[in-house]
Amino acid sequence: MATVQEKIELLHEKLAKVKAGGGEKRVEKQHAQGKMTARERLAKLFDDNSFVELDQFVKHRCVNFGQEAYIFN
């Protein structure tokens, strides 16, 4: 059984993966197109420490147009 500390570390790992925004390749692709990622745009829009992101671990359930094949985590 995992200890509380191990569970907290796992949570931090999952959160870091979510904040990576689909991985380095997707971020580089956005930047190559002259775009910022969604989190980068939010950081520019809001004052520091004024935005709280909710539901960071929600997964999409769309099955239209082949979307079920996309895993965004």
N, CA, C and O atoms as a GROMACS GRO file, in nm:
protein
  292
    1MET      N    1   0.084  -0.118   0.000
    1MET     CA    2   0.000   0.000   0.000
    1MET      C    3   0.089   0.125   0.000
    1MET      O    4   0.190   0.131   0.070
    2ALA      N    5   0.051   0.221  -0.078
    2ALA     CA    6   0.129   0.344  -0.090
    2ALA      C    7   0.110   0.433   0.032
    2ALA      O    8   0.000   0.441   0.088
    3THR      N    9   0.216   0.497   0.071
    3THR     CA   10   0.208   0.592   0.182
    3THR      C   11   0.146   0.722   0.133
    3THR      O   12   0.134   0.744   0.013
    4VAL      N   13   0.109   0.805   0.226
    4VAL     CA   14   0.052   0.935   0.191
    4VAL      C   15   0.153   1.015   0.110
    4VAL      O   16   0.117   1.079   0.011
    5GLN      N   17   0.279   1.012   0.150
    5GLN     CA   18   0.383   1.086   0.079
    5GLN      C   19   0.396   1.036  -0.065
    5GLN      O   20   0.413   1.117  -0.157
    6GLU      N   21   0.388   0.906  -0.086
    6GLU     CA   22   0.396   0.850  -0.222
    6GLU      C   23   0.276   0.894  -0.306
    6GLU      O   24   0.291   0.922  -0.425
    7LYS      N   25   0.160   0.899  -0.245
    7LYS     CA   26   0.040   0.944  -0.316
    7LYS      C   27   0.051   1.091  -0.353
    7LYS      O   28   0.011   1.132  -0.462
    8ILE      N   29   0.106   1.171  -0.263
    8ILE     CA   30   0.126   1.313  -0.292
    8ILE      C   31   0.225   1.330  -0.407
    8ILE      O   32   0.204   1.414  -0.495
    9GLU      N   33   0.332   1.253  -0.406
    9GLU     CA   34   0.430   1.260  -0.514
    9GLU      C   35   0.368   1.219  -0.647
    9GLU      O   36   0.397   1.280  -0.750
   10LEU      N   37   0.284   1.116  -0.646
   10LEU     CA   38   0.215   1.073  -0.768
   10LEU      C   39   0.123   1.183  -0.819
   10LEU      O   40   0.116   1.208  -0.940
   11LEU      N   41   0.054   1.249  -0.728
   11LEU     CA   42  -0.033   1.360  -0.766
   11LEU      C   43   0.047   1.473  -0.830
   11LEU      O   44   0.005   1.530  -0.930
   12HIS      N   45   0.162   1.505  -0.772
   12HIS     CA   46   0.248   1.610  -0.829
   12HIS      C   47   0.299   1.570  -0.968
   12HIS      O   48   0.308   1.655  -1.056
   13GLU      N   49   0.331   1.443  -0.988
   13GLU     CA   50   0.375   1.395  -1.119
   13GLU      C   51   0.264   1.408  -1.222
   13GLU      O   52   0.288   1.453  -1.334
   14LYS      N   53   0.142   1.369  -1.184
   14LYS     CA   54   0.028   1.380  -1.274
   14LYS      C   55  -0.001   1.526  -1.307
   14LYS      O   56  -0.031   1.560  -1.422
   15LEU      N   57   0.009   1.613  -1.208
   15LEU     CA   58  -0.016   1.755  -1.230
   15LEU      C   59   0.088   1.814  -1.325
   15LEU      O   60   0.055   1.895  -1.412
   16ALA      N   61   0.213   1.775  -1.310
   16ALA     CA   62   0.319   1.823  -1.400
   16ALA      C   63   0.292   1.777  -1.542
   16ALA      O   64   0.316   1.852  -1.637
   17LYS      N   65   0.244   1.655  -1.557
   17LYS     CA   66   0.212   1.602  -1.690
   17LYS      C   67   0.097   1.680  -1.753
   17LYS      O   68   0.100   1.711  -1.872
   18VAL      N   69  -0.004   1.713  -1.674
   18VAL     CA   70  -0.117   1.791  -1.723
   18VAL      C   71  -0.070   1.930  -1.765
   18VAL      O   72  -0.110   1.980  -1.870
   19LYS      N   73   0.013   1.992  -1.682
   19LYS     CA   74   0.061   2.128  -1.712
   19LYS      C   75   0.156   2.132  -1.830
   19LYS      O   76   0.181   2.240  -1.885
   20ALA      N   77   0.208   2.017  -1.870
   20ALA     CA   78   0.298   2.012  -1.987
   20ALA      C   79   0.222   2.042  -2.116
   20ALA      O   80   0.284   2.065  -2.219
   21GLY      N   81   0.090   2.041  -2.111
   21GLY     CA   82   0.011   2.082  -2.226
   21GLY      C   83   0.021   1.989  -2.345
   21GLY      O   84   0.029   2.036  -2.458
   22GLY      N   85   0.020   1.861  -2.324
   22GLY     CA   86   0.026   1.766  -2.434
   22GLY      C   87   0.166   1.724  -2.470
   22GLY      O   88   0.186   1.644  -2.561
   23GLY      N   89   0.263   1.775  -2.400
   23GLY     CA   90   0.401   1.737  -2.425
   23GLY      C   91   0.479   1.842  -2.500
   23GLY      O   92   0.423   1.937  -2.556
   24GLU      N   93   0.609   1.824  -2.500
   24GLU     CA   94   0.700   1.922  -2.560
   24GLU      C   95   0.675   1.939  -2.710
   24GLU      O   96   0.685   2.050  -2.762
   25LYS      N   97   0.642   1.830  -2.779
   25LYS     CA   98   0.620   1.839  -2.924
   25LYS      C   99   0.502   1.928  -2.957
   25LYS      O  100   0.508   2.009  -3.050
   26ARG      N  101   0.394   1.914  -2.881
   26ARG     CA  102   0.276   1.997  -2.907
   26ARG      C  103   0.302   2.144  -2.875
   26ARG      O  104   0.256   2.233  -2.946
   27VAL      N  105   0.377   2.168  -2.769
   27VAL     CA  106   0.411   2.306  -2.734
   27VAL      C  107   0.500   2.367  -2.842
   27VAL      O  108   0.478   2.481  -2.884
   28GLU      N  109   0.599   2.292  -2.888
   28GLU     CA  110   0.687   2.340  -2.995
   28GLU      C  111   0.608   2.368  -3.122
   28GLU      O  112   0.636   2.464  -3.193
   29LYS      N  113   0.511   2.283  -3.152
   29LYS     CA  114   0.428   2.302  -3.272
   29LYS      C  115   0.350   2.433  -3.262
   29LYS      O  116   0.343   2.509  -3.359
   30GLN      N  117   0.293   2.460  -3.145
   30GLN     CA  118   0.221   2.586  -3.124
   30GLN      C  119   0.315   2.705  -3.144
   30GLN      O  120   0.281   2.801  -3.212
   31HIS      N  121   0.432   2.698  -3.083
   31HIS     CA  122   0.528   2.808  -3.093
   31HIS      C  123   0.577   2.825  -3.236
   31HIS      O  124   0.597   2.938  -3.280
   32ALA      N  125   0.595   2.716  -3.310
   32ALA     CA  126   0.639   2.724  -3.449
   32ALA      C  127   0.535   2.794  -3.536
   32ALA      O  128   0.569   2.855  -3.637
   33GLN      N  129   0.409   2.784  -3.496
   33GLN     CA  130   0.301   2.851  -3.570
   33GLN      C  131   0.279   2.994  -3.521
   33GLN      O  132   0.186   3.062  -3.564
   34GLY      N  133   0.366   3.039  -3.432
   34GLY     CA  134   0.353   3.174  -3.379
   34GLY      C  135   0.244   3.188  -3.274
   34GLY      O  136   0.196   3.299  -3.248
   35LYS      N  137   0.204   3.077  -3.215
   35LYS     CA  138   0.097   3.078  -3.116
   35LYS      C  139   0.153   3.049  -2.977
   35LYS      O  140   0.260   2.990  -2.962
   36MET      N  141   0.077   3.092  -2.877
   36MET     CA  142   0.108   3.056  -2.739
   36MET      C  143   0.015   2.943  -2.698
   36MET      O  144  -0.091   2.925  -2.757
   37THR      N  145   0.056   2.867  -2.598
   37THR     CA  146  -0.033   2.763  -2.546
   37THR      C  147  -0.145   2.830  -2.467
   37THR      O  148  -0.137   2.949  -2.434
   38ALA      N  149  -0.248   2.754  -2.436
   38ALA     CA  150  -0.361   2.810  -2.361
   38ALA      C  151  -0.315   2.864  -2.225
   38ALA      O  152  -0.358   2.971  -2.184
   39ARG      N  153  -0.229   2.790  -2.158
   39ARG     CA  154  -0.181   2.836  -2.027
   39ARG      C  155  -0.094   2.960  -2.040
   39ARG      O  156  -0.098   3.047  -1.952
   40GLU      N  157  -0.017   2.970  -2.146
   40GLU     CA  158   0.063   3.091  -2.168
   40GLU      C  159  -0.027   3.212  -2.193
   40GLU      O  160   0.001   3.321  -2.144
   41ARG      N  161  -0.135   3.192  -2.268
   41ARG     CA  162  -0.229   3.302  -2.293
   41ARG      C  163  -0.297   3.345  -2.164
   41ARG      O  164  -0.316   3.464  -2.139
   42LEU      N  165  -0.335   3.247  -2.082
   42LEU     CA  166  -0.398   3.280  -1.953
   42LEU      C  167  -0.302   3.355  -1.862
   42LEU      O  168  -0.343   3.447  -1.791
   43ALA      N  169  -0.176   3.316  -1.863
   43ALA     CA  170  -0.075   3.384  -1.780
   43ALA      C  171  -0.060   3.530  -1.821
   43ALA      O  172  -0.037   3.616  -1.736
   44LYS      N  173  -0.073   3.559  -1.950
   44LYS     CA  174  -0.064   3.698  -1.997
   44LYS      C  175  -0.190   3.776  -1.963
   44LYS      O  176  -0.185   3.896  -1.937
   45LEU      N  177  -0.304   3.707  -1.964
   45LEU     CA  178  -0.432   3.772  -1.945
   45LEU      C  179  -0.458   3.812  -1.799
   45LEU      O  180  -0.508   3.920  -1.771
   46PHE      N  181  -0.422   3.723  -1.707
   46PHE     CA  182  -0.453   3.745  -1.565
   46PHE      C  183  -0.330   3.793  -1.488
   46PHE      O  184  -0.216   3.766  -1.526
   47ASP      N  185  -0.358   3.866  -1.379
   47ASP     CA  186  -0.251   3.906  -1.287
   47ASP      C  187  -0.195   3.781  -1.219
   47ASP      O  188  -0.263   3.679  -1.209
   48ASP      N  189  -0.071   3.791  -1.172
   48ASP     CA  190  -0.009   3.679  -1.100
   48ASP      C  191  -0.095   3.639  -0.980
   48ASP      O  192  -0.146   3.723  -0.907
   49ASN      N  193  -0.110   3.509  -0.963
   49ASN     CA  194  -0.183   3.451  -0.850
   49ASN      C  195  -0.330   3.492  -0.843
   49ASN      O  196  -0.390   3.484  -0.736
   50SER      N  197  -0.389   3.534  -0.955
   50SER     CA  198  -0.530   3.570  -0.954
   50SER      C  199  -0.616   3.467  -1.026
   50SER      O  200  -0.739   3.477  -1.024
   51PHE      N  201  -0.555   3.369  -1.090
   51PHE     CA  202  -0.628   3.266  -1.164
   51PHE      C  203  -0.609   3.131  -1.098
   51PHE      O  204  -0.497   3.091  -1.067
   52VAL      N  205  -0.719   3.061  -1.075
   52VAL     CA  206  -0.715   2.927  -1.017
   52VAL      C  207  -0.778   2.832  -1.117
   52VAL      O  208  -0.897   2.845  -1.150
   53GLU      N  209  -0.701   2.737  -1.165
   53GLU     CA  210  -0.752   2.641  -1.262
   53GLU      C  211  -0.823   2.528  -1.188
   53GLU      O  212  -0.768   2.469  -1.095
   54LEU      N  213  -0.945   2.498  -1.230
   54LEU     CA  214  -1.023   2.390  -1.170
   54LEU      C  215  -1.032   2.274  -1.269
   54LEU      O  216  -1.015   2.292  -1.390
   55ASP      N  217  -1.058   2.157  -1.218
   55ASP     CA  218  -1.081   2.038  -1.301
   55ASP      C  219  -0.965   2.008  -1.394
   55ASP      O  220  -0.985   1.981  -1.512
   56GLN      N  221  -0.844   2.011  -1.342
   56GLN     CA  222  -0.725   1.986  -1.424
   56GLN      C  223  -0.714   1.843  -1.472
   56GLN      O  224  -0.645   1.816  -1.569
   57PHE      N  225  -0.782   1.751  -1.405
   57PHE     CA  226  -0.770   1.610  -1.440
   57PHE      C  227  -0.891   1.556  -1.516
   57PHE      O  228  -0.905   1.435  -1.532
   58VAL      N  229  -0.978   1.644  -1.563
   58VAL     CA  230  -1.096   1.601  -1.638
   58VAL      C  231  -1.052   1.549  -1.774
   58VAL      O  232  -0.964   1.606  -1.838
   59LYS      N  233  -1.114   1.440  -1.818
   59LYS     CA  234  -1.084   1.383  -1.949
   59LYS      C  235  -1.206   1.402  -2.039
   59LYS      O  236  -1.320   1.395  -1.993
   60HIS      N  237  -1.181   1.427  -2.166
   60HIS     CA  238  -1.292   1.446  -2.258
   60HIS      C  239  -1.361   1.313  -2.284
   60HIS      O  240  -1.301   1.207  -2.269
   61ARG      N  241  -1.490   1.320  -2.322
   61ARG     CA  242  -1.566   1.200  -2.351
   61ARG      C  243  -1.624   1.203  -2.492
   61ARG      O  244  -1.715   1.127  -2.523
   62CYS      N  245  -1.573   1.289  -2.576
   62CYS     CA  246  -1.624   1.304  -2.711
   62CYS      C  247  -1.589   1.182  -2.795
   62CYS      O  248  -1.474   1.136  -2.796
   63VAL      N  249  -1.687   1.130  -2.866
   63VAL     CA  250  -1.663   1.015  -2.954
   63VAL      C  251  -1.697   1.049  -3.100
   63VAL      O  252  -1.694   0.962  -3.186
   64ASN      N  253  -1.727   1.175  -3.126
   64ASN     CA  254  -1.759   1.218  -3.262
   64ASN      C  255  -1.632   1.246  -3.341
   64ASN      O  256  -1.532   1.291  -3.285
   65PHE      N  257  -1.636   1.221  -3.470
   65PHE     CA  258  -1.528   1.255  -3.562
   65PHE      C  259  -1.394   1.192  -3.523
   65PHE      O  260  -1.289   1.251  -3.547
   66GLY      N  261  -1.397   1.074  -3.464
   66GLY     CA  262  -1.273   1.004  -3.430
   66GLY      C  263  -1.203   1.057  -3.306
   66GLY      O  264  -1.088   1.021  -3.281
   67GLN      N  265  -1.270   1.141  -3.228
   67GLN     CA  266  -1.207   1.202  -3.110
   67GLN      C  267  -1.174   1.102  -3.001
   67GLN      O  268  -1.091   1.129  -2.915
   68GLU      N  269  -1.239   0.984  -3.004
   68GLU     CA  270  -1.212   0.886  -2.899
   68GLU      C  271  -1.068   0.836  -2.905
   68GLU      O  272  -1.017   0.782  -2.807
   69ALA      N  273  -1.002   0.854  -3.019
   69ALA     CA  274  -0.863   0.810  -3.034
   69ALA      C  275  -0.764   0.906  -2.969
   69ALA      O  276  -0.649   0.870  -2.944
   70TYR      N  277  -0.807   1.029  -2.942
   70TYR     CA  278  -0.717   1.128  -2.885
   70TYR      C  279  -0.713   1.116  -2.733
   70TYR      O  280  -0.816   1.119  -2.667
   71ILE      N  281  -0.594   1.102  -2.680
   71ILE     CA  282  -0.574   1.096  -2.536
   71ILE      C  283  -0.496   1.221  -2.498
   71ILE      O  284  -0.380   1.236  -2.536
   72PHE      N  285  -0.558   1.311  -2.423
   72PHE     CA  286  -0.494   1.436  -2.385
   72PHE      C  287  -0.446   1.428  -2.241
   72PHE      O  288  -0.502   1.494  -2.153
   73ASN      N  289  -0.345   1.350  -2.216
   73ASN     CA  290  -0.293   1.343  -2.080
   73ASN      C  291  -0.145   1.323  -2.081
   73ASN      O  292  -0.083   1.315  -1.976
   0.00000   0.00000   0.00000
